[in-house]
Amino acid sequence: MIEKTSQLTLMGDLIKPYTLPTTRYQGSKSKIVEWIWESIQDIEFESALDVFGGTGIVGYLLKMKGKQVY
């Protein structure tokens, strides 16, 4: 199930809902990526190291949330 989320920019403009890409990679975090975000969203950070690798879905989500990903 792919969840869509809307965001407001700093200028107050509405960004269209995004859709994360689907993957067929065994071990992909696509099913739990929203749970991962809910678990870390209250932590103040500007950059992250994507140690999950694989499909890059966690890094992709973090970039969409405005974080720098290494």
N, C-alpha and C positions, 0 to 999 in steps of 0.2 A: 504494500500500500504506500503510495507516494503522497505525502502531505504538502499542501501549498501554504505559504505564509506570505503576508504582505508586510511591508516595512515603510516607514516614513524616512525621507532623507533629512539632513540637517536643515534644509530650506523648507521643510514641510510638504514636499512633493511626495505623492504616493508612488512607490515602486511596485510594478506589477508583481503578482505572486510568482514565485519561482518554483520550478519543478526539478528535483534532483534526478540525474540520469539513472536509468536502471542498469543493473549489471547482472551477469550470470556467473560471476566468479565465486567459487565456494569459499566461504569465509568472509565475504563482503560484509561491511558494517552498515549497508544500506537499510537494513531492517531496524537497526538500533541507533542510527545517526541522530535522530531527533531526541532520543533518550540521552545520548551523550551530550548534546547541546543543552538540554534541560539541566543536566548535572553540573555543567561548568559555566553556564551563562552568568551567574552571580559573582564569579571570580573576575577581578579586574586584571585584564591582560590585553596586550596589543599584538603579540606575536605568539606563535606556537610551532613546535616541532611535530610534524606528522609522523609519528612512529608506527602508525598502523600500516602504512605503505599499501601494497595491493592495488585496489582500484582507485585509491585517492579520494574516496567519497567524503571522508572526515575532513580532509584538507580543503576540498571543494566547498563544503558547507561553511567552514570557518572563513574562507575567503569571501563567501557571499554575506557573511556577517560582519565584514569589514576588518578582519584580522589578517596579519601578514603570516604566511605559512612557509616554513622551511622544511 
